[in-house]
């Protein structure tokens, strides 16, 4: 029986992946490197140490990951302050439904806790969640299972009792490796055949999740 639903944040609950995508591309190009849209899509929800490995495979050991990441953070801070941040369609409706059904909700995100909590509060949905867990709280970010396992420990629940909701391949892998039942709500790209094999379900919007609870 499903007792808990654990959500990714960016691209799943809130429509921010488009800003991250643009800012990562701008940051990489600012330091004289080229990056394709497909390569930038691979950065979604990618946590340390995988982010470091990803860039060094693309550009070699001389690529200064920390400097580029810090510049990207400046760009995203600016984008978030100057542009509207919106909920993904059906997000609040689903969260209210979970509350009515007494199903707990949590967030497991690659985003730093302070930023994640700030965005949730900005959109008035912070209080729907029993826990907000960031990859900064664990040794390895997504696609490792650490952030989902930590969320389950914090909630006192087994992963198999949870539905994890994700929008990206790295997030799906993280939740699947933790032992959660994974539902994907694609944001920027659709799952390929290999990724589909890991999914409990794929839906087009968050509201559709009500059918699987």
RODRENNU-792745 format. One record per residue (C-alpha): residue in one letter; x, y, z. Coordinates in steps of 0.001 Angstrom, whole numbers, m for minus. Each point is the difference from the previous one (the first is absolute). Layout:
BEGIN
+----+---------+---------+---------+
| aa |    east |   north |      up |
+----+---------+---------+---------+
|  a |       X |       Y |       Z |
...
+----+---------+---------+---------+
# end
This chain:
BEGIN
+----+---------+---------+---------+
| aa |    east |   north |      up |
+----+---------+---------+---------+
|  x |       0 |       0 |       0 |
|  x |    1277 |    3458 |    m880 |
|  x |     458 |    2159 |    3074 |
|  x |    2250 |    2733 |   m1340 |
|  x |     700 |    1908 |   m3179 |
|  x |    3479 |    1487 |    m478 |
|  x |     408 |    2715 |   m2620 |
|  x |    2930 |    1366 |   m1880 |
|  x |    m167 |    3798 |     m59 |
|  x |    1321 |    1645 |   m3163 |
|  x |   m1896 |   m1036 |   m3106 |
|  x |   m2364 |   m2173 |    2034 |
|  x |   m1762 |    2299 |    2461 |
|  x |    1223 |    3338 |   m1292 |
|  x |     773 |    1215 |   m3509 |
|  x |    3654 |     916 |     482 |
|  x |    1967 |   m2507 |   m2086 |
|  x |    m261 |    2314 |   m3013 |
|  x |    1992 |    2607 |    1943 |
|  x |    2632 |   m2485 |    1144 |
|  x |     378 |   m1271 |   m3555 |
|  x |     539 |    3483 |   m1423 |
|  x |    2343 |    1063 |    2806 |
|  x |    2180 |   m3109 |    m192 |
|  x |     460 |     553 |   m3723 |
|  x |     842 |    3668 |     527 |
|  x |    2432 |    m798 |    2818 |
|  x |    1899 |   m2642 |   m1961 |
|  x |     214 |    2224 |   m3082 |
|  x |    1075 |    2984 |    2143 |
|  x |    3210 |   m1873 |     809 |
|  x |     722 |    m814 |   m3622 |
|  x |   m1493 |   m3476 |    m389 |
|  x |   m2808 |   m1194 |   m2236 |
|  x |   m2911 |   m2095 |    1194 |
|  x |   m2967 |   m1481 |   m1854 |
|  x |   m3572 |     m30 |    1266 |
|  x |     228 |   m3791 |     382 |
|  x |    3125 |     308 |    2145 |
|  x |   m1697 |    2657 |    2133 |
|  x |   m3047 |   m2253 |     465 |
|  x |    2360 |   m2527 |    1581 |
|  x |     653 |    2457 |    2836 |
|  x |   m3559 |    m166 |    1342 |
|  x |       2 |    m998 |    3677 |
|  x |    3627 |   m1117 |    m335 |
|  x |    1665 |     142 |    3394 |
|  x |    3548 |    m169 |    1252 |
|  x |    2266 |   m1848 |    m688 |
|  x |   m1720 |    m848 |   m3299 |
|  x |    m120 |    3603 |   m1196 |
|  x |    3784 |     203 |     274 |
|  x |     432 |   m3265 |   m1912 |
|  x |   m2479 |    1050 |   m2683 |
|  x |    1778 |    3250 |    m805 |
|  x |    3459 |   m1495 |      83 |
|  x |   m1054 |   m2716 |   m2415 |
|  x |   m1244 |    2735 |   m2357 |
|  x |    2837 |    2498 |     363 |
|  x |    2907 |   m1671 |    1766 |
|  x |    1639 |     439 |    3412 |
|  x |     791 |    3685 |    m552 |
|  x |   m3705 |     920 |      81 |
|  x |    m632 |    2024 |    3174 |
|  x |   m3296 |   m1486 |    1142 |
|  x |    m255 |    2038 |    3186 |
|  x |     503 |    3341 |   m1742 |
|  x |   m2492 |    m785 |   m2763 |
|  x |   m2542 |   m1287 |    2515 |
|  x |     361 |    3147 |    2115 |
|  x |    m548 |    2178 |   m3061 |
|  x |   m3036 |   m2062 |    m961 |
|  x |   m1354 |     573 |    3500 |
|  x |     322 |    3764 |    m503 |
|  x |   m1876 |    m260 |   m3278 |
|  x |   m2805 |   m2096 |    1470 |
|  x |    m350 |    2293 |    3019 |
|  x |    m446 |    2877 |   m2454 |
|  x |   m2463 |   m1981 |   m2124 |
|  x |   m2051 |    m981 |    3034 |
|  x |    m158 |    3589 |    1238 |
|  x |    m958 |    1473 |   m3375 |
|  x |   m2413 |   m2624 |   m1341 |
|  x |   m3216 |   m1595 |    1206 |
|  x |     361 |   m3340 |    1784 |
|  x |   m3084 |   m2107 |    m520 |
|  x |   m1313 |   m3303 |    1257 |
|  x |    m221 |   m2840 |   m2471 |
|  x |   m3599 |    m653 |   m1102 |
|  x |   m2000 |   m1852 |    2620 |
|  x |    2622 |     259 |    2751 |
|  x |   m2108 |    1700 |    2655 |
|  x |   m3085 |   m2033 |    m883 |
|  x |    1955 |   m3220 |     512 |
|  x |    1542 |    1212 |    3259 |
|  x |   m3428 |     897 |    1374 |
|  x |   m1270 |   m3425 |   m1029 |
|  x |    2861 |   m1732 |    1838 |
|  x |    m755 |    2072 |    3078 |
|  x |   m3657 |   m1006 |    m128 |
|  x |     958 |   m3682 |    m346 |
|  x |    2544 |     305 |    2827 |
|  x |    2839 |   m1068 |   m2274 |
|  x |    3247 |    1628 |    1016 |
|  x |    1985 |    2082 |   m2464 |
|  x |    3703 |     794 |     m82 |
|  x |    2523 |    1619 |   m2325 |
|  x |    3299 |   m1614 |   m1032 |
|  x |    1959 |    2472 |   m2065 |
|  x |    3435 |     678 |   m1448 |
|  x |    m535 |    3669 |     874 |
|  x |    1552 |    1400 |    3183 |
|  x |   m2435 |     m11 |    2930 |
|  x |     m95 |    3787 |     412 |
|  x |    m888 |     568 |   m3638 |
|  x |   m2503 |   m2876 |     m73 |
|  x |   m1776 |    1165 |    3138 |
|  x |     m10 |    3564 |   m1271 |
|  x |   m1627 |   m1004 |   m3282 |
|  x |   m2611 |   m2153 |    1744 |
|  x |    m868 |    2876 |    2313 |
|  x |     m76 |    2477 |   m2879 |
|  x |   m2636 |   m2193 |   m1660 |
|  x |   m1902 |    m597 |    3276 |
|  x |     359 |   m3798 |      m4 |
|  x |    2729 |    m512 |    2640 |
|  x |   m2501 |   m1027 |    2682 |
|  x |   m1284 |   m2939 |   m2046 |
|  x |    3235 |   m1899 |     605 |
|  x |    1049 |   m2084 |    2976 |
|  x |    3661 |     173 |   m1031 |
|  x |    2150 |    1890 |   m2488 |
|  x |    3206 |   m1920 |    m651 |
|  x |    2879 |    1361 |   m2044 |
|  x |    2876 |   m1851 |   m1640 |
|  x |    2237 |    2266 |    2082 |
|  x |   m1037 |   m2085 |    3018 |
|  x |    1475 |   m3234 |   m1407 |
|  x |    3322 |   m1214 |   m1386 |
|  x |   m1098 |    m434 |   m3610 |
|  x |   m2653 |    1809 |   m1982 |
|  x |   m2180 |   m1429 |   m2738 |
|  x |     177 |   m2436 |   m1821 |
|  x |    1249 |   m1760 |    3165 |
|  x |   m2857 |   m1094 |    2299 |
|  x |    1275 |    1902 |    3041 |
|  x |   m2455 |    2902 |      16 |
|  x |   m3050 |   m2291 |    m265 |
|  x |    1333 |   m2409 |    2604 |
|  x |     620 |    2932 |    2338 |
|  x |   m3518 |    1301 |    m574 |
|  x |   m1435 |   m3433 |     816 |
|  x |    2059 |    m224 |    3191 |
|  x |   m1143 |    3458 |    1061 |
|  x |   m3614 |   m1027 |    m569 |
|  x |     377 |   m3448 |    1576 |
|  x |   m1316 |   m1735 |   m3104 |
|  x |    1237 |   m2777 |   m2289 |
|  x |     810 |    1100 |   m3577 |
|  x |   m2380 |   m2608 |   m1427 |
|  x |   m2858 |    1801 |    1773 |
|  x |     783 |    3234 |   m1878 |
|  x |    m794 |    1372 |   m3409 |
|  x |    2828 |    2204 |   m1243 |
|  x |    m919 |    2646 |   m2562 |
|  x |    2728 |    1104 |   m2398 |
|  x |     433 |    1822 |   m3296 |
|  x |    3548 |    m936 |   m1063 |
|  x |    2110 |   m3135 |    m586 |
|  x |    2429 |     759 |    2849 |
|  x |   m2893 |     406 |    2402 |
|  x |   m1717 |   m3164 |   m1196 |
|  x |    3212 |   m1975 |     491 |
|  x |     429 |    1359 |    3521 |
|  x |   m3514 |    m927 |    1099 |
|  x |      76 |   m3397 |   m1724 |
|  x |    3326 |    m936 |    1607 |
|  x |   m1450 |     938 |    3393 |
|  x |   m2851 |   m2467 |    m531 |
|  x |   m2853 |    2455 |    m487 |
|  x |   m2790 |    m400 |   m2534 |
|  x |     846 |    2665 |   m2546 |
|  x |   m2466 |    2077 |   m1965 |
|  x |    1456 |    2280 |   m2637 |
|  x |   m1633 |    3254 |   m1076 |
|  x |    2326 |    1019 |   m2850 |
|  x |     979 |    3653 |    m152 |
|  x |    2529 |     648 |   m2750 |
|  x |     544 |   m3454 |   m1489 |
|  x |   m1935 |   m3246 |    m222 |
|  x |    1387 |   m3252 |    1478 |
|  x |    1744 |   m2384 |   m2373 |
|  x |    m851 |   m3717 |     m46 |
|  x |    2657 |    m895 |    2566 |
|  x |   m1245 |    2610 |    2465 |
|  x |   m3633 |   m1023 |    m518 |
|  x |     868 |   m3462 |    1323 |
|  x |     767 |    1550 |    3402 |
|  x |   m3290 |    1841 |     292 |
|  x |   m3097 |    m986 |    1901 |
|  x |   m1840 |    2436 |   m2236 |
|  x |     489 |    3003 |   m2289 |
|  x |   m2604 |    2760 |      75 |
|  x |    m384 |    3292 |   m1806 |
|  x |    m986 |    2103 |    3015 |
|  x |      65 |    m159 |    3783 |
|  x |   m3792 |    m155 |     242 |
|  x |      50 |   m3419 |   m1674 |
|  x |    1857 |   m1376 |    3020 |
|  x |   m3260 |      m4 |    1956 |
|  x |    m973 |   m3104 |   m1998 |
|  x |    2930 |   m1989 |    1403 |
|  x |    m464 |     744 |    3686 |
+----+---------+---------+---------+
# end
